[in-house]
Every structure is written in structure tokens, then in C-alpha cells.
Amino acid sequence: MYGLTETSPIITINRTYKGGVKLGSVGTSIEGVEVKIADDGEILCKGPNVMLGYFNDPVLTKSVFDDDGWFHTGDIGYLEENKFLMVTDRKKEIFKLSNGKFIAPQIIENRFKEVLIIDQIMVVGEHEKFASALISPNFKYFDEWKKENKISFSDYAEMVHLPEITSVFNTEIEAINKRISPNERINRFRLVPDEWSPTSGELSPTLKLRRQFISNKYREILDQIYMK
């Protein structure tokens, strides 16, 4: 299902009766609630579940409602079959390459996270010529992989620099790149020797990427990717 605190807190839900469930979606709107997609892809909603406004903050309230009373969720998505809502990204996380093409990183990240060898990935490239990525490998997978392939490494810091490991990632990334649009392709990547978690700070308590934290932590690596 999908919703926000401001929508009390549900907008859509997958239902168990026939025709009410679609894998990959967050379902259809609940009774009395309307959902539409703005020209820029933002998910808008209207209904009795939507708050009247933020307490003692008319400026913030005005910023999330348009003149027609639609609440702007800040999320990006689309309607499939004109009823199933697909949430793809946060509006504030979308960035632009130097060629003017917009990138929705979460869509790309989810595609790459389907690969077993990747635990977490953050797509970067704002104002750059191409998209790149920082990747936290699935270290548990490689603990078994090294035994099967008779390759040794003393720790993960050593592992991420091994040519054999880089080659495995190159193969998988090239395969996925062939299935996505040129602007979304990962042209360069760097493996990091850390597992990302809420405890270490790279993920929020709800397991979302804390992009600024990650960018600051790996600033030197990011500069190397774009040779700054």
C-alpha cells in the first residue's frame, strides 16, 4: 500500500479479491480518494483522508496544495491500466545530467539491486556527462564465492579492489545496461568495502538511502569517478 502521514496515512492499497492486485504496484486508490499524475510525474491526490494543513505553518501548507486542491506528495510515479499506482522515485531525488536529461535514480537502483551480487547501490551524476554508481556488494555472497573460485582476500577492503571481483560486476552491469536507456546506463562504478545500514548511517530507519551522507562519506571516491 502507499500513503503519507498527511494522508491519514493511506492513499492506495492492493486488494486480495480478483483483479485487485498487481505485482510491483502499490494498488488502487481507496474509496473516496482520487489520484492523478502531474505533468512532471508527481503523484497528486485529493480526498477526505488528506490533512487540512500543517499546524501553524500556512506557508508550508500552501506549498503542498495547488489551486485546485490537489495535494502534492513529493513522489514520482505513474498509473498502470489507469488504476494501479506505480511509485518510482522521490521528486527531490531526481537529478539532471549536463546534457539536460533527467535521471530518476531509484528506478535504476532497483533494477540493479535485482542482481544477487549487489546489496546496495547509489546512482550519481548530477550535472555530469553520464551516470555512475557507488556499490556496496553482497558480501555474504562473496564469502561463498571465493571458496568456489579459490580466490582469497583477507578483508572486504582488499576484496573490492581485486580484478576478479571487478570483472564479475562489469559483466552484470553491462548486461543490465543493455536493457535500459543510454542516459540511465552506469558508465562507471566503484565498489565500497562497507555494508550500508541504519546503524552505520548510510540508510534511514526505513532503509532508504541517505544520499547526502553517502556522498560526504565517499567524496574522495566520487571525485575519482569524475576525475575532479
C-alpha positions as CSV (number, residue, x, y, z in Angstrom):
1,M,0.0,0.0,0.0
2,Y,1.0,3.6,-0.2
3,G,0.4,6.8,1.7
4,L,1.9,9.6,3.8
5,T,1.3,10.9,7.3
6,E,-0.5,13.8,5.6
7,T,-3.0,11.4,4.0
8,S,-4.0,9.6,7.2
9,P,-2.0,7.6,6.1
10,I,-3.3,5.6,3.2
11,I,-3.9,6.5,-0.5
12,T,-3.8,3.2,-2.3
13,I,-3.7,-0.5,-1.4
14,N,-3.6,-3.9,-3.2
15,R,-6.7,-5.9,-2.5
16,T,-6.9,-9.7,-2.4
17,Y,-10.1,-10.0,-4.4
18,K,-9.9,-10.8,-8.2
19,G,-8.3,-8.1,-10.2
20,G,-7.3,-6.1,-7.2
21,V,-3.6,-7.0,-7.0
22,K,-0.8,-6.1,-9.4
23,L,2.8,-7.1,-8.5
24,G,5.1,-4.1,-8.4
25,S,2.3,-1.6,-7.7
26,V,1.0,-0.1,-4.5
27,G,-2.5,-0.9,-5.5
28,T,-5.5,1.2,-6.4
29,S,-7.0,4.2,-4.6
30,I,-9.2,3.7,-1.5
31,E,-12.9,4.7,-1.6
32,G,-13.4,8.5,-1.9
33,V,-9.8,9.2,-2.8
34,E,-8.7,10.5,-6.3
35,V,-5.2,10.1,-7.7
36,K,-3.7,11.7,-10.7
37,I,-0.2,12.2,-12.1
38,A,1.1,15.7,-12.8
39,D,2.9,16.7,-16.0
40,D,6.2,16.3,-14.3
41,G,5.3,12.8,-13.0
42,E,4.5,13.8,-9.4
43,I,1.7,11.8,-7.7
44,L,-1.2,14.1,-6.6
45,C,-4.2,13.1,-4.5
46,K,-7.5,14.5,-3.2
47,G,-10.0,13.2,-0.7
48,P,-11.3,13.2,2.9
49,N,-8.1,11.4,4.1
50,V,-5.9,14.4,3.2
51,M,-4.9,16.8,6.0
52,L,-6.3,20.3,6.2
53,G,-2.8,21.7,6.6
54,Y,0.4,21.8,8.7
55,F,-0.2,23.1,12.2
56,N,0.6,26.8,12.5
57,D,2.5,26.7,9.2
58,P,0.4,28.3,6.4
59,V,3.5,28.8,4.1
60,L,4.4,25.1,4.1
61,T,0.7,24.2,3.7
62,K,0.4,26.3,0.7
63,S,3.5,24.8,-0.9
64,V,1.9,21.3,-1.0
65,F,-1.5,22.2,-2.3
66,D,-2.2,23.6,-5.7
67,D,-5.0,26.0,-6.7
68,D,-7.4,23.1,-7.4
69,G,-6.9,21.5,-4.0
70,W,-4.7,18.6,-5.1
71,F,-2.1,17.5,-2.5
72,H,1.4,17.1,-3.9
73,T,3.0,14.0,-2.4
74,G,6.6,14.7,-3.5
75,D,6.7,11.2,-5.0
76,I,7.1,10.3,-8.7
77,G,5.0,7.6,-10.3
78,Y,2.5,6.6,-13.0
79,L,-0.8,4.8,-13.3
80,E,-0.8,1.4,-15.0
81,E,-4.0,0.2,-16.6
82,N,-5.3,3.7,-15.5
83,K,-5.7,2.4,-11.9
84,F,-2.7,0.7,-10.4
85,L,-0.3,3.2,-8.9
86,M,3.5,2.6,-9.5
87,V,5.8,4.6,-7.3
88,T,9.2,5.1,-8.9
89,D,11.1,7.8,-7.0
90,R,11.1,10.9,-4.8
91,K,10.8,14.1,-6.8
92,K,13.6,15.7,-4.9
93,E,16.0,12.9,-5.7
94,I,15.7,13.2,-9.5
95,F,18.7,15.0,-11.0
96,K,19.8,16.3,-14.4
97,L,22.8,15.3,-16.4
98,S,24.9,18.0,-18.1
99,N,23.1,17.1,-21.4
100,G,19.8,18.2,-19.9
101,K,18.4,14.6,-19.5
102,F,16.7,13.9,-16.2
103,I,17.6,10.8,-14.2
104,A,15.3,9.1,-11.6
105,P,17.9,7.2,-9.6
106,Q,15.6,5.0,-7.6
107,I,14.3,3.3,-10.8
108,I,17.8,2.5,-11.9
109,E,18.9,1.4,-8.4
110,N,16.0,-1.0,-8.1
111,R,16.9,-2.5,-11.4
112,F,20.5,-3.2,-10.4
113,K,19.5,-4.4,-6.9
114,E,17.8,-7.4,-8.6
115,V,21.3,-8.8,-9.2
116,L,22.4,-11.1,-6.4
117,I,25.9,-9.6,-6.1
118,I,24.6,-6.1,-5.3
119,D,23.3,-5.3,-1.8
120,Q,23.0,-1.6,-2.1
121,I,23.7,0.9,-4.9
122,M,23.5,4.7,-5.2
123,V,23.4,6.3,-8.7
124,V,25.1,9.6,-9.0
125,G,25.9,12.1,-11.8
126,E,24.1,15.4,-11.2
127,H,25.4,18.0,-13.7
128,E,27.9,15.4,-15.1
129,K,28.0,13.9,-18.6
130,F,27.0,10.4,-17.5
131,A,25.6,8.4,-14.6
132,S,27.8,6.4,-12.3
133,A,27.3,4.4,-9.1
134,L,28.7,3.6,-5.7
135,I,28.0,-0.1,-4.9
136,S,28.0,-1.9,-1.6
137,P,28.4,-5.6,-2.6
138,N,26.6,-8.5,-1.2
139,F,29.5,-9.6,1.0
140,K,27.8,-12.8,2.2
141,Y,27.6,-13.9,-1.4
142,F,31.3,-13.3,-2.0
143,D,32.2,-15.2,1.2
144,E,30.9,-18.3,-0.5
145,W,32.0,-17.2,-4.0
146,K,35.7,-17.0,-3.0
147,K,35.6,-20.6,-1.8
148,E,34.1,-21.9,-5.0
149,N,36.5,-19.9,-7.2
150,K,39.6,-20.5,-5.0
151,I,40.3,-16.8,-4.6
152,S,41.3,-15.4,-1.2
153,F,41.1,-12.0,0.4
154,S,41.8,-11.0,4.0
155,D,39.0,-8.4,4.3
156,Y,36.5,-6.5,2.2
157,A,38.8,-3.6,1.7
158,E,41.1,-5.9,-0.2
159,M,38.2,-7.7,-1.9
160,V,36.7,-4.6,-3.7
161,H,40.0,-4.0,-5.4
162,L,40.5,-7.5,-6.8
163,P,40.4,-7.7,-10.6
164,E,38.4,-10.9,-10.4
165,I,35.7,-9.2,-8.4
166,T,35.6,-6.1,-10.6
167,S,35.2,-8.4,-13.6
168,V,32.1,-10.1,-12.1
169,F,30.5,-6.7,-11.5
170,N,31.4,-5.5,-15.0
171,T,29.7,-8.4,-16.6
172,E,26.5,-8.0,-14.6
173,I,26.4,-4.2,-15.1
174,E,27.0,-4.4,-18.8
175,A,24.1,-6.9,-19.1
176,I,21.7,-4.6,-17.3
177,N,22.9,-1.5,-19.2
178,K,21.8,-3.2,-22.5
179,R,18.2,-3.3,-21.2
180,I,17.9,0.3,-20.2
181,S,18.1,3.7,-22.0
182,P,21.5,5.2,-22.8
183,N,21.1,8.0,-20.3
184,E,20.3,5.6,-17.5
185,R,23.3,3.4,-18.0
186,I,26.0,3.1,-15.4
187,N,29.2,4.2,-17.2
188,R,31.5,3.9,-14.2
189,F,31.2,2.4,-10.8
190,R,33.2,1.9,-7.6
191,L,32.8,-0.8,-5.0
192,V,33.0,0.2,-1.4
193,P,34.1,-2.1,1.4
194,D,31.3,-1.3,3.7
195,E,27.8,-2.7,4.4
196,W,25.3,0.1,4.4
197,S,22.8,0.1,7.3
198,P,20.8,2.5,9.6
199,T,23.4,1.8,12.3
200,S,26.4,3.0,10.2
201,G,24.3,5.9,8.8
202,E,24.0,5.2,5.0
203,L,20.4,4.1,5.3
204,S,17.5,5.6,7.1
205,P,15.4,3.6,9.7
206,T,13.1,2.8,6.8
207,L,16.1,1.5,4.7
208,K,16.1,4.4,2.3
209,L,19.4,5.8,1.0
210,R,20.7,8.8,2.9
211,R,22.2,10.3,-0.2
212,Q,24.0,13.3,1.3
213,F,25.5,11.2,4.0
214,I,26.8,8.7,1.4
215,S,28.1,11.4,-0.8
216,N,30.0,13.0,2.0
217,K,31.4,9.7,3.2
218,Y,32.7,8.7,-0.2
219,R,33.6,12.2,-1.5
220,E,37.1,11.2,-2.5
221,I,35.8,8.2,-4.5
222,L,33.2,10.3,-6.2
223,D,35.8,12.8,-7.2
224,Q,37.9,10.0,-8.6
225,I,35.0,8.7,-10.7
226,Y,34.6,12.1,-12.4
227,M,38.3,13.0,-12.1
228,K,37.9,16.2,-10.1
